[in-house]
Amino acid sequence: MSSLPSTVDVAIIGAGAAGLGAAHALKGTGLSAIVLEARDRLGGRAHTIQAAPDVVFDVGCGWLHSADQNSFVGIARQLDFELNKDLPPWRERAYGKAFPQADRDAFMLALDEFYDRLEEAARGGKDGSADRYLEPGNRWNPMIDAISTYVNGCELDQLSILDFDAYEDSNVNWRVRRGYGALVAAYGEQVSVALNCEVRLIDHSGKRIRIETSRGVLEADKVIVTVPTNLIADEAIRFSPALPDKLDAARGLPLGLADKVTLALAEAEALPREGNLRGATMRTEMGTYHIRPFGQPCIEGFFGGRFAQALEDAGDGAIAAHSIDEIVSFLGNDFRRKLKPLSESRWAHDPFARGSYSHALPGHADKRAVLAAPVDGRLFFAGEATSPHFFSTAHGARDSGERAAKEVLSTLSDIE
């Protein structure tokens, strides 16, 4: 852990992918820089744990989305992290009889047609909520809504169609065998970070910026803010003078909620590697399950939106308990003895995240650019919520940090 200096050229708030990307981009420039991180670890919403001796679990992000364009792919190779290119289990590899193939085909057709309607509506340039484009009376609508909670962290009534359409996805999705969070943390070990250093106030009223933290005060010429939007919206970090445009932008880009759970699986060889388990529940309040990721003896569950919030609010262990009940309802009572809770995320209750990843509320698709814009050539903003096309991803966050660092450097070259 770096000691806290009294003064630096550039202070970077947050040691998630964005903050680490900014710090890397400033290496070798001659500027002194430090990353201030409230947690006792690197990575932010990227976090890998050893959930059991034979189970590695990404509590946060787990997929290298758009891997053919993902900057963490090159970083993984540089740091000698093995990449896994197996196809995701989202559309194929269905297991069990809870979701018969004919129903699954009908559901995927309804989902694809819904996405086509969203795309067509977005071309008109007028924003609105995505739920308006569900086909009235379609029996699959609740499950289409459930898919949105996994993808966007929110139900369709909270989702801007213009923002959703702006996301770029090459549909190439890889994984990191040792964990995406482990990769991000290793990436961060090469830069200067002060851990357990919670930033509470950024006072930019004077010639230099004064930063009040839980470990003391430091001053900086420039500050790059990379914290999640909910921390800005809730004013967990305050600005003086206030920045009402940033506050408004952050509130228009709230963090949705996507939670994960991993369950130990006894007699794992009886189930397929990389399988998908989901029921034709006709409910939005449902989980989706990944059987034996990497061949590990476990099942990962995924929950999103208001249902994930309700499970979090029910307390520790509620997500795992629900997962076991739901899996048993699909596969039979004999499975209860084979499943044991290992770990679950509770991102909404994490004080330094307060959610999982951002989505734009209807009418607020333009707020990503507002949030990203520098202030007075001294305050700069990064994070997945500022990425115009790769929001909600770790590489979008990292790339935004690099962009903010380049903006810092451009102000210095302008002076020269």
PyMOL commands that set and color helices and strands:
alter all, ss='L'
color gray80, all
select helices_A, chain A and resi 17-26+67-69+71-78+101-123+130-133+141-151+156-158+161-166+180-188+229-233+244-252+268-270+293-295+305-313+318-331+333-338+347-349+367-372+384-386+394-415
alter helices_A, ss='H'
color red, helices_A
select strands_A, chain A and resi 7-13+33-36+48-52+55-58+83-84+175-176+193-194+199-203+209-213+216-225+238-240+255-256+258-265+275-277+288-291+298-304+339-344+357-358+379-381
alter strands_A, ss='S'
color yellow, strands_A
deselect
rebuild
show_as cartoon
